[in-house]
Amino acid sequence: MTETQVPLEKRDMMRRRAVLAGGAALAATGMAAAAVTTASAGEDTAASSTGAKNGTRNGATATGAGEECYRLTSQTTEGPYYIDADKIRKDITEDKEGIPMTLRLKAIDSDTCKPLRGAAVDIWHCDALGLYSGYESASTGGGGGGTPPTGTPPTGTPTGAPTDTPTGTPPTGGPGGGGGGHEEPTDDKRYLRGTWLTDKNGFVEFKTVFPGWYRGRAVHIHTKVHVGGKMTDAGYEGGHTCHTGQFFFEEAAVLDSAKIAPYSTSTTERTTLTEDTIYDQSGVQGGLLKLSYRKNDMARGVVGSLTMGVDPDETHDGTDL
């Protein structure tokens, strides 16, 4: 039956339904515009947002036998401020101020594409002003108050020439927790550190705050993935570390965070993502997070997500680079 053969009342009803459907689509478009999503270079944003439904995640497609599965996520040094996985928890915030952040991670075998079930995922990062728990006296954060130096400054002009030559071994590690080597903790604080096991689908989720920055490094979160061990009362023990890496943040999101207290009180010069010496500029493979938050209302919270392609048979403890 053609449109001219349809009774007038039915034709009017069909048109009304079409108008209502179009209005609903416009409303949905308006709601989507209220959120900001930063996608990693080369990543299909639409595919990422629907990945859970279609068997894809962060640009990795659902594959069959014989097809390429997932590229290995870049390995990095662990940095000098790592503390063993002794805080088994999903909420690592403690009492730290900052933009609330949910970090959603998935660990998969990069060869088979199968999720890593029961893998222990460590994360640790600095607070909103660049300080690491366990190493507050060694961290290089700045701004937001603090106690000024006390005592009387020295007077007079130095005289004479320096004597002797420096002895000892040069300090290890890069600027502000980015390089290799390891330092022993200087205090017993453990905020913004935690370990949790992946579920049967390889997922793990942490509650934390958006990290700040410190001299020499772009904004980042450290991570390790451990397999083959078990949870004990003392933490995660045994097995081996199959991945050591870092997660990074798009510049636009960092600039948005810098408008909000306490980040806005920082007086530390910031290193951009392109200037960072650890990030390899490879997008998702290099650890660049997908971030979602409300436009002009970032203070309400941020969601960051990433799939880590790792080789569970390898050992990468951050000292092999």
Buried (B, 14 or more C-beta within 10 A) or exposed (E): EEEEEEEEEEEEEEEEEEEEEEEEEEEEEEEEEEEBBBBBEEBBEEBBBEBEEEEBBBBBBEBEEEEEBBEBBBBBBBBBBBBEBEBBBBEBBBEBEBBBBBBBBBBBBBBEBEBBBBBBBBBBBBBBBBBBBBBBEBBBBBBBEEEEEEEEEEEEEEEEEEEEEEEEEEEEBBEBBBBBBBBEBEEEBBBBBBBBBBBEEBBBBBBBBBBBBBBBBBBBBBBBBBBBBEBEEEBBBEBBBBBBBBBBBBBEBBEBBBEBEBBEEBEBEBBEBEEBEBBBEBBBBBBBBBBBBEEEEBBEBBBBBBBBBBBBEBBBBBEEE
